[in-house]
Amino acid sequence: MSLQTDTIAALSTPPGPGAIGILRMSGPDAVRIAERCFESLGPKALQDHPPRTLVYGSLLDSGGAPIDRALCTYSLGPSSYTGEDTAELQCHGSPMVLSLGLEALFAAGARQAGPGEFTKRAFLNGRLDLAQAEAVGDLLEARSREGARHAAGQLAGALSERIGGIWSALVDVMAHFHAVLDYPDEDIDPFRLEELDTALADQEGELSALLATCGRGRLLRDGVACAIVGRPNAGKSSLLNAMVGWDRAIVTEIPGTTRDTVEERCELGGVPLRLIDTAGLRDTDDPVERLGVERSRRAMEEAGLILVLIDASRPAAEEDFSLLRQAVSLAPAILVWTKGDLPAAPCPVGRYEEIGCPAVTVSARTGYLDELCNEISCAFPQDLWGGYGEILTNVRQEEAARRAREAVRRAREALTAGVTLDALLTDVEEALSALGELTGQSVREEVTDRIFAKFCVGK
């Protein structure tokens, strides 16, 4: 892959008014352009200060006129995020000031950076491998504490280290085989078949364990699909609003208000959730409401967690028992007694206990959700997520790891069938190539372009 030789610039803070705005550059002319668009207010110019030093001065527009007081710093490659010379201008977060500042950088020789181009340069210059670069995107989009922790672990190299162990073991196998094939007269003992099979079996097991983390990676990235179900007016929309902390769903006393599924994300009990508020489950002649009920049942079938809500202030109905039994048969389920701040109606508790589902009491009005948080934590304990940063988090990684495992498996089958070593090595080489796609050692340029195109501009 070719390295870039031009200088890029972009706004690195969110658009719109803010306390601080940052303009960043990377490339061979980054420091020179910064000096043209920034005037130090001290006795020394920008490059007279050591790298990584914040210098106070004025941000200049394309005509050289001051438009803001700012701080500027620069770093020299390869000791920078991108591995190139970089510079940052930190000023007030005025959209007009930032626009004029960016125009000045372009006029001085920089060009607009594309999505993810800073991180792509870090990858191309060897500052990050591809797994670490993808972790940057995951960190930016993390919607939970666990998601952020795992992205930080992957950025620190945890996944790369795990992949590196498999890579190293397979390279050792190849090195010994090549020695046997290339120097048949040397006194090198070939692997006994059982030793070789053990070496390959160990790495097949490691790859299987790595692939087993894909489901957890998807949960961290997308959240656990959590269907909130119950009869009309059971308090489903009120609970969703309480869980997300704002009035996301319309709440009224009129049955059938929710006609469609409503989705929102939150974190509860340390678990990232994708909440799905559903239409009340009941028989109805209203064709629109009936469509909502059908979607509610589909949401249950696709959920990773089901909260079955029953109004504790009303007498229990047979529909409640039936719905709870159905939920338990589909996914981990929690019985949620709602409206816990109201007097409770008589309830045949034994019938619910027979179904074998944990039960909690909540009050959306008072904000009491502690019992629910604890039960969700128990359903998805912390050790489910595994070591921080050591799991696969996207389809590309899963597909590459799967091809690597299949290649190792073919190598073992070839060994059992008595295939010659040179033919067997082809499968090991395919496994290494697939592993290389995980870290970027053998990935195609169009793949990297597609990966970084998903990043925001300025990162």
Sequence and secondary structure as in RCSB ss.txt:
>XXXX:A:sequence
MSLQTDTIAALSTPPGPGAIGILRMSGPDAVRIAERCFESLGPKALQDHPPRTLVYGSLLDSGGAPIDRALCTYS
LGPSSYTGEDTAELQCHGSPMVLSLGLEALFAAGARQAGPGEFTKRAFLNGRLDLAQAEAVGDLLEARSREGARH
AAGQLAGALSERIGGIWSALVDVMAHFHAVLDYPDEDIDPFRLEELDTALADQEGELSALLATCGRGRLLRDGVA
CAIVGRPNAGKSSLLNAMVGWDRAIVTEIPGTTRDTVEERCELGGVPLRLIDTAGLRDTDDPVERLGVERSRRAM
EEAGLILVLIDASRPAAEEDFSLLRQAVSLAPAILVWTKGDLPAAPCPVGRYEEIGCPAVTVSARTGYLDELCNE
ISCAFPQDLWGGYGEILTNVRQEEAARRAREAVRRAREALTAGVTLDALLTDVEEALSALGELTGQSVREEVTDR
IFAKFCVGK
>XXXX:A:secstr
     S EEEE S SS EEEEEEEEESTTHHHHHHHHEEESSSS GGGS TT  EEEEEE TTS EEEEEEEEEE
 TTSSSSSS EEEEEEEE HHHHHHHHHHHHHTT EE  BTHHHHHHHHTTSS HHHHHHHHHHHH  SHHHHHH
HHHHHTTHHHHHHHHHHHHHHHHHHHHHHHHH TTS      HHHHHHHHHHHHHHHHHHHTTHHHHHHHHH EE
EEEEESTTSSHHHHHHHHHTS  S   SSTT   S EEEEEEETTEEEEEEE       S HHHHHHHHHHHHHH
HH SEEEEEEETTS   HHHHHHHHHHHHHS EEEEEE TTS      HHHHHHH   EEE BTTTTB HHHHHH
HHHHS GGGG STT S  SHHHHHHHHHHHHHHHHHHHHHHTT  HHHHHHHHHHHHHHHHHHHTSS  HHHHHH
HHTTS BT 
